[in-house]
Amino acid sequence: MFCAVLALLAGCAETQQYKTIEQICVPNLEKARAMEAAEEILNKMGFSVAKADTERGLLITRPLRGAQFFEFWRKDNIGAFNAAEANLHSIRRIVELNIDRQDEQLCIGCVVKAQRLNLPERQVHSSARIYEIFSASGPSEQKLELDSGQRQWVDLGKDENLATEILKRLERKIADR
């Protein structure tokens, strides 16, 4: 009976589709004002700027680890899938904004690159040395110090939901000014 109710509820659940936006175009806006607004939005979301070039209209952030379930104040996981993935894996995201003048408008494009931490196992030759499977620990002291060659970030592609959310927030911010 309980399983039937769960199946019914799951069948009635509506999946939320996120309409992606690749860029926004705003008339009568200077690059410097757009860059300031973009930095402010990204800082509020927890990102820190690694590179900002107003002349080229380029803004790149440092990698930001995905929020965990107990970090309810963070807003960098957009959608249930991204939230679940960030709780199961070590995920990080890098935001790249391109601001370019097209005709009479200033167009802003956003790309968010997502990556997952991959820790390959070390070869263990006996069960007595299982503590060495991920790090150089000893039998009396456990450490989680990874070798630089052992830490690999695997590219997961683009996070279009977060890119869309950043552009929506940026559009609202610019409209309020």
KAMO-V829697 format. One record per residue. SS is DSSP state (A for helix, B for strand, O for the rest). D_LAST is the distance of its C-alpha to the last C-alpha in Angstrom with 1 decimal. Layout:
ss=SS d_last=D_LAST
ss=SS d_last=D_LAST
This chain:
ss=O d_last=56.0
ss=A d_last=53.1
ss=A d_last=52.5
ss=A d_last=52.5
ss=A d_last=49.8
ss=A d_last=47.7
ss=A d_last=48.2
ss=A d_last=47.3
ss=A d_last=44.1
ss=A d_last=43.2
ss=A d_last=44.0
ss=A d_last=41.8
ss=O d_last=38.8
ss=O d_last=36.0
ss=O d_last=34.5
ss=O d_last=30.8
ss=O d_last=29.8
ss=O d_last=26.5
ss=O d_last=25.2
ss=O d_last=24.2
ss=O d_last=21.5
ss=O d_last=22.3
ss=B d_last=19.3
ss=B d_last=16.1
ss=B d_last=15.4
ss=B d_last=12.3
ss=B d_last=13.1
ss=O d_last=12.0
ss=O d_last=10.5
ss=O d_last=12.3
ss=A d_last=14.1
ss=A d_last=13.4
ss=A d_last=9.6
ss=A d_last=10.6
ss=A d_last=13.4
ss=A d_last=11.6
ss=A d_last=9.4
ss=A d_last=12.8
ss=A d_last=14.8
ss=A d_last=12.9
ss=A d_last=13.4
ss=A d_last=17.0
ss=A d_last=17.8
ss=A d_last=17.0
ss=O d_last=19.3
ss=O d_last=22.0
ss=O d_last=22.0
ss=O d_last=22.6
ss=B d_last=22.0
ss=B d_last=25.3
ss=B d_last=24.3
ss=B d_last=21.2
ss=B d_last=21.9
ss=O d_last=19.1
ss=O d_last=21.6
ss=O d_last=22.9
ss=O d_last=19.6
ss=B d_last=21.3
ss=B d_last=20.4
ss=B d_last=23.3
ss=B d_last=23.6
ss=O d_last=26.8
ss=O d_last=28.7
ss=B d_last=27.8
ss=B d_last=30.6
ss=O d_last=30.1
ss=O d_last=29.7
ss=O d_last=33.0
ss=O d_last=33.6
ss=O d_last=33.7
ss=O d_last=30.2
ss=O d_last=28.5
ss=O d_last=25.3
ss=O d_last=24.7
ss=O d_last=22.9
ss=O d_last=24.1
ss=O d_last=26.9
ss=O d_last=25.7
ss=O d_last=28.7
ss=A d_last=32.1
ss=A d_last=33.7
ss=A d_last=31.4
ss=A d_last=31.8
ss=A d_last=35.5
ss=A d_last=35.8
ss=A d_last=33.9
ss=A d_last=36.4
ss=A d_last=39.4
ss=O d_last=38.7
ss=O d_last=36.9
ss=B d_last=33.8
ss=B d_last=31.2
ss=B d_last=28.2
ss=B d_last=26.6
ss=B d_last=23.2
ss=B d_last=22.8
ss=B d_last=19.7
ss=B d_last=20.4
ss=B d_last=17.8
ss=B d_last=19.6
ss=B d_last=19.2
ss=B d_last=21.2
ss=O d_last=21.9
ss=O d_last=18.8
ss=B d_last=16.5
ss=B d_last=15.3
ss=B d_last=16.9
ss=B d_last=16.5
ss=B d_last=19.7
ss=B d_last=20.6
ss=B d_last=24.1
ss=B d_last=25.3
ss=B d_last=28.9
ss=B d_last=30.9
ss=B d_last=34.2
ss=B d_last=37.0
ss=B d_last=39.3
ss=B d_last=42.9
ss=B d_last=45.8
ss=O d_last=49.0
ss=O d_last=52.1
ss=O d_last=54.7
ss=O d_last=58.3
ss=O d_last=60.2
ss=O d_last=64.0
ss=O d_last=65.1
ss=A d_last=63.8
ss=A d_last=64.5
ss=A d_last=61.7
ss=A d_last=59.0
ss=A d_last=56.8
ss=A d_last=56.2
ss=O d_last=54.7
ss=O d_last=51.1
ss=O d_last=51.4
ss=O d_last=54.0
ss=O d_last=55.1
ss=O d_last=58.6
ss=O d_last=60.8
ss=O d_last=60.2
ss=O d_last=56.5
ss=O d_last=53.7
ss=O d_last=50.7
ss=O d_last=47.7
ss=O d_last=47.4
ss=O d_last=46.9
ss=O d_last=48.1
ss=O d_last=45.4
ss=O d_last=47.3
ss=O d_last=47.2
ss=B d_last=43.4
ss=B d_last=42.1
ss=B d_last=38.7
ss=B d_last=39.2
ss=B d_last=36.5
ss=B d_last=35.5
ss=B d_last=33.3
ss=B d_last=29.7
ss=O d_last=27.8
ss=A d_last=26.0
ss=A d_last=24.9
ss=A d_last=22.9
ss=A d_last=21.5
ss=A d_last=20.3
ss=A d_last=18.8
ss=A d_last=16.9
ss=A d_last=15.6
ss=A d_last=14.7
ss=A d_last=12.7
ss=A d_last=11.0
ss=A d_last=10.3
ss=A d_last=8.9
ss=A d_last=6.7
ss=A d_last=5.4
ss=A d_last=5.5
ss=A d_last=3.8
ss=O d_last=0.0
